[in-house]
Amino acid sequence: MRFLIILGLLILLYYLVKGWISPSKPRQMGRGGGGLESEMVKDLHCKTYIPKDAAIHTHINGRDYYFCSRQCMREFKREMEKIQSKGGGNEIFH
């Protein structure tokens, strides 16, 4: 029994020293995880920032746009159509 306790303490000590000497690299999160290294983009409809790799992407009039949801993308497109139908040209929301 004493042997198991000593073995457990040695294993714990090993992992503590190993982590202290060589800290592990930050883990990358997968798609939609929004890792720390991910570029942030602004949703022009609801004005929120989201990780680029998790955003809904579309290409309108030669420009790339990113949205947090399909609903925001649809509403942004509707607003763009209203502006263009009123003769607003290629005005962009900023």
ChimeraX attribute file (.defattr): number of C-alpha atoms within 10 A of each C-alpha:
attribute: neighborCount
match mode: 1-to-1
recipient: residues
	/A:1	6
	/A:2	7
	/A:3	8
	/A:4	9
	/A:5	10
	/A:6	11
	/A:7	12
	/A:8	12
	/A:9	11
	/A:10	12
	/A:11	11
	/A:12	12
	/A:13	12
	/A:14	12
	/A:15	11
	/A:16	11
	/A:17	11
	/A:18	12
	/A:19	11
	/A:20	10
	/A:21	9
	/A:22	8
	/A:23	9
	/A:24	9
	/A:25	6
	/A:26	9
	/A:27	8
	/A:28	12
	/A:29	12
	/A:30	10
	/A:31	12
	/A:32	12
	/A:33	12
	/A:34	18
	/A:35	16
	/A:36	12
	/A:37	10
	/A:38	15
	/A:39	12
	/A:40	17
	/A:41	19
	/A:42	18
	/A:43	21
	/A:44	18
	/A:45	20
	/A:46	14
	/A:47	14
	/A:48	12
	/A:49	16
	/A:50	20
	/A:51	21
	/A:52	19
	/A:53	18
	/A:54	20
	/A:55	22
	/A:56	16
	/A:57	16
	/A:58	11
	/A:59	9
	/A:60	10
	/A:61	6
	/A:62	6
	/A:63	7
	/A:64	9
	/A:65	17
	/A:66	25
	/A:67	27
	/A:68	23
	/A:69	15
	/A:70	13
	/A:71	11
	/A:72	18
	/A:73	21
	/A:74	13
	/A:75	13
	/A:76	19
	/A:77	14
	/A:78	12
	/A:79	14
	/A:80	18
	/A:81	14
	/A:82	12
	/A:83	15
	/A:84	13
	/A:85	10
	/A:86	8
	/A:87	10
	/A:88	12
	/A:89	11
	/A:90	10
	/A:91	10
	/A:92	9
	/A:93	10
	/A:94	8
